[in-house]
Structure formats: structure tokens, C-alpha cells
């Protein structure tokens, strides 16, 4: 009985740890995506203003 409870506790702990790690990974991925989108928009705006100055 004790061995079964120990295995169940280990499985529950593994799921908790896996969920925590998955949460960290997806949070980092979300912030990387947000920073990437901001960088792409900034490059597009800079390119747009640079090309409009050349025409003047």
C-alpha cells in the first residue's frame, strides 16, 4: 500500500512539475513572439520613413 501511494505521489509531483515547466516555456515563447512582432513593425516603419525621405 505504501509503495502504491509513493508511486501515485511521484506521478502527481511529475505532472505538477511538468505543468510548471510548460507554463514557463509558453510564457517565454509568448514574450519572444511579442518582442519579435514589435521589432518587425519597427523595422517596417523605419524602412517606410527612410524610403519616403529619399523621394523628397
LINZINOR-V365194 format. One record per residue. PSI is psi in whole degrees, -180 to 180 (NA if undefined). Layout:
psi: <PSI,PSI>
This chain:
psi: <-42,-38,-39,-43,-37,-41,-44,-43,-39,-40,-44,-44,-39,-42,-39,-46,-41,-42,-40,-46,-39,-39,-43,-44,-45,-31,-44,-39,-40,-45,-36,-40,-43,-46,-39,-43,-42,-41,-42,-43,-42,-40,-38,-44,-41,-41,-38,-45,-35,-41,-29,-28,-33,-36,-27,NA>
